[in-house]
């Protein structure tokens, strides 16, 4: 048995890890966006995570907003698939920050 693994590639190359939705997206002004805040604990051993969804931002603007939210909440976080994840239950605080920035905010989830 051979240890060689066959790899298939298209003419555009390997597309598995490219996030095409946010790589060329232009940011919408905050007044034109409605942000949804969710709370999730599944797959995290019961530890809550606040999710900031429905953002239409460029990659740089998304990173800047995530950094601001993490600093204001005093916690860690990340960006996954266009969703900002902030460690802990901080939906109320995130809501206040986003409203001051001009976003419309809806809090969802338990």
WOHU-V446980 format. One record per helix or strand. SS is the DSSP state (2 for helix, 1 for strand). FROM is the first residue (numbers start at 1). TO is the last residue. If there is no record, write none. Layout:
ss->(SS & SS)
from->(FROM & FROM)
to->(TO & TO)
//
This chain:
ss->(1 & 1 & 2 & 2 & 1 & 1 & 2 & 1 & 1 & 2 & 1)
from->(10 & 13 & 20 & 30 & 34 & 49 & 59 & 77 & 83 & 91 & 104)
to->(10 & 13 & 23 & 32 & 40 & 53 & 73 & 80 & 88 & 100 & 107)
//
